[in-house]
């Protein structure tokens, strides 16, 4: 699909997570490398690739709207797969990293959940989990024996097995928990499922050496994404500050430079609050990204920059959607 660039007001920020092809992708976080390469060609053709820090001040170039590329979480494939393609296409990007997961001996908690409930071959017919010390116990029954469909994802309205129903329920219940409490639940879930091995090579986060090399990359800047990826608005003010300031200080310690950009985990309007925004500003960040659709202008609150979530579309589909976003 060949679409001509037009003149537009404001810029766009695109949100990616992974450049990979995992066997299961229930959260639809991954874009296949060949498709990401096509995405970069579309971005270069229809827009003006722009560093995130300049997105509010950039002006359209030859009628092409400024577009910034971002990644959330800090998967290893951001370095192994995405960075070389960004360099080849000369497209800048910001990678927001969960600092507590750098070099971790565990997977991101949503991947641990997928592994235990959607990928396990054999598990007991029932599950009981205490969501926090002294908190409620949740119970799930898997007596129907139906295995989850590997192609199932959360955008589907159905829950074709009791495992997918449990997965959907626990996603919602684990997201607001403080990291220590959530990890305790995940550890219990791993024991129940018999998951004894460490981190899958396909799902690991960046290690320290990869983080340093990624940040030294000509087309990549590293930003902060909290210590443990909670839904910040569900935490107390002091817990929020610990997540926000802790991520900044840890990444600055590793990188040896100031970290000036931040993105809210999950990033929906219910996942951060005015208290969160004040804490991000007080921590010394220059900007923060959300996960709500919108165009970025000079008047946009720099601590609530909207982003457009990108899925595993082919190049033609991204071109159609990008043009639609550009047209407002």
N, C-alpha and C positions, 0 to 999 in steps of 0.2 A: 504494500500500500504506500503510495507516494503522496505525501501531503505537503503543501506549500506552507512555509512559515508565515505568520501574520504578526501584526503589531498588537501587543497586549500590555496591560498595566499590572505590575506586581510580578513576583517570582513564585516558584514552586519548590517545595522540598519533598523528595521522594524517600520513602522508608522501606528499607530491606532488612533482612535478618541473616539469611544464609545464602551461599552459593554452593549448592550441593544437591545430590539426588539420593536421599535416604530411602530405605525400603518403606517406611511409614512416615507420614508427615501430617498427623492429625490437626495440627495448628496452622498448616499451610505456610510455614516459615521459609521454605526453600525455593530458590529459583535455580534451575539447572544451569551449569556453566555455559553451555551453548546458547541458551536463551538469554542469560545475562549479557553475553557478548553482543547479541542482537539488540538488547535493551540499550546498551551504550551507543550503538550505531544510531538508534532512533533518537536518543537524547542529543547526540551531536548534530543530527540532521534538523530536528525540529526546535531545538532550544540552544541556549548558551550555557554550557557547563560552568558552574560558578562555585567557589568555595563557600561553605556554610557561613563563615564569619562575614562574608561580603554580600549575602543574599538580600539584605534589606537596603543596601546602598547601591547595588548594581543596577544599571540601566539596560534596557533591551539593546542588543547589538545586532544591527541590520535586521531589525524586526523580530529577533529571536529572544524569547523571554528567558531570564536567568533561571536555571534549575540547579539545585544542590542535591547531591546524593548522600544519604546517611544509612548506616547500619546500626542496629541495636544488638546488645548482648555481649559480643566478643567471642564468637565461635572461631576455632582455628581455621576454618575454611575462608574466613575473611582475609587471612594472610595468604593461605596456600592457593586459593582459587580466585578470589575477587581481586586482590591487589595486582597480580600480573595483568589481568584484563583491564583494570582501571589505568594502569601505566601505558599499556598498548594503545588505548583509546584516548589518552591524555585527558581523563575525566577525574576531577578531584572528588574526594569523599571524606566524610567524618565517620569514624567507628566508635560508638559509645560502648564502653566496656564495663561489665560488672566486676568491680575490683576484687571482690572476694572469690571469684571463680578463676582468676589468673593462676594457672598451674595447679588447679584443684584436682584432688583425687576422686572427685565425684562429678556427675553430670549436672547440667541445669535441672532444677527441680521438676519442671514440666516434662523433661526428657526421662527422668527417673520414673515419673508417673506413667508415661507411655510404655516404658520398658517393663514395668511390673504388671500393668493391667492389659496392655494391648499386644505385647510381644512375647509374653511368657507362655510356655507350652503346657505347663501343668501347675496347678495351684489348688489350695483347699477350696471347698465349695462355699465358704463363707469368710467374711472379713470383718473384724472389729478394730477401730482405730480411735484412740483418744486424741482429740485435736490439740489439746494443750494440757498442762499440768492442772488437774482438778477440773478440767473442762468436760464438755459432753463427749460421749462415745457414739460414733456413727457406725452403723452396721450395713453390710451389703451381702446379698445372697447371689450366688452364681450357680445354683443347682440346675439351671436349664442346660448347662454344658455347652452352650453356643459360643463358638469362638468369634472374635471380632473380625470384621472385614478389613484387610490391610489397606484398602483404598478409602475407608471411612474417614471423614473429617468433620470438624465442629460446625461447619456451615450447613451440613446436611441436617434436616429437621428431625431425622429419625434417630433412634438408638437401637440398632439391630441386635444388640446383645446386652446382657447385664453388665458385661465388662465395660462397654462403651458408656453405659448409663453411669457407672461408678466413676469412670474417668471424667466425664463431664461434671459430675457433682463435686468431685474432689478438686478439680481445677478452680472452681468458684470458692471452695472452702479453704484452700491452701493459700490463695493469692493474698489475702489480707493479713496472714500471720507474720509475726516477727521471725527473722531467719532461723534463730536457734530452735524455736518451737516447731517451725515447718520442717527443718532438717530432721528433727526427732521423729516426726510423723513419717517422713520419707524412709528413714532407716527402718522403722517398724514395717512399713510396706514392703521394703526389699526383703526383709527376713521372711515375711509371709509368702512372698512370691518365690523365694529360693534364689534370689539374685545375689550371687556371691562374688562374681568377678568385678573388676574395677570399672574403668571408663571405656566405653566403646570408641574405637578410633574414629568412627563416623560421626560421633556426637561430642567430641571433646572441645573444651574451651582453649583459648590461647594460653601458651606457657609464657614464662617471662622473656625468654630469648625471642620468641615470635612477636611478642608485644613490642619489644624494643626495635626490632627490625621493621615492624609495621609502622611505628611512629616515625622512623627515620625515612620512610618511603616518601618520594617526591610528591605523590598524589594523595597521601592519606594523612589525616590528623586524628589523634585519639582524644575522645571526650569521656566523661564519666556517666555512669548509669547505676549509681548506688553501690553498696557493698554486697547486698544479697538479693536484689530484685523483688522487693515487696511492693504491694499497692500502698504507696506512701500515705494517702489520706486516711487509711485505716489505723495508722500508728499514732502514738502520742507525739507531741511536739519534740520532746527530747529524743525519742527514737528516730524521728525523721531527721533531726540534725545529725545524729550519729551515722545514719545511712548516707546522707548527702556529704557531710564534711569528711567522713571516713573514706569515702570513695575518692574524693579529691586528693586528700593527703597521701593515700596509698599509691595512687597512680603518679602523683608528682614525685614521690620517693623513688618509684621504679624508673620513671622516665627522665628525671633530673631537669624538669622544666615545668612552668605553670600549665595547669589544665583549666581551660577557660569555658568549655562548653559542656552542657549537661542534657540528658533526656530523661523524662519521667518513665519509670517502668510501667508497662501497659499503656499509659499515656492517655487514657480516656478521661473525660471530664470528671468522672467520679474517682479517679485514681490519684488526683492531687488537689490541693486546696490553696486558699490564700496563705495559710500558714506554711505550706510547702514552698510556695513561690517566694515568700519572704525569707525562708531558710536558704533557698538556692541563691538568692541575691546576696544575703549576708555572708554566705560562704565564699563569695568572690567570683562567681561565675559571670561571664558576660552575657550569656544567652542560655535558653533552655527550650527543648523541643517537646511537643506533645504528640498525640496520635489522634488528631481530629482533622477533618478535611478543611482546606481553605487555602487562600492565596496569601502570600507574604508581601506586605507593602512597608514603606518607611514608617507608617503609623502603627503597625502591628506590635503588640506587646512582645518585647524581645524575650520575655520569660514564658511565653505561651505560643511559640512559633508552630503553626499548623503543618502537618505533613500528610502526604498521600501514600497509603499503604500499597505496595506493589506485590502482586502474586506471580506465580509461575506461568505467565502469559507468553505467547510467542510475540515476535516483534511487531506484527501487524496489529495484534490486540493492544499492545502497549501504545502504539502510535494512535490508535483510535481513542483510547482513554486519555492519553496525554493531550491530544487536540481538544477533546471535550473539556478537560480541566482548564486548558488554556482559554477556551471560549467562555468559561465561567458557568 
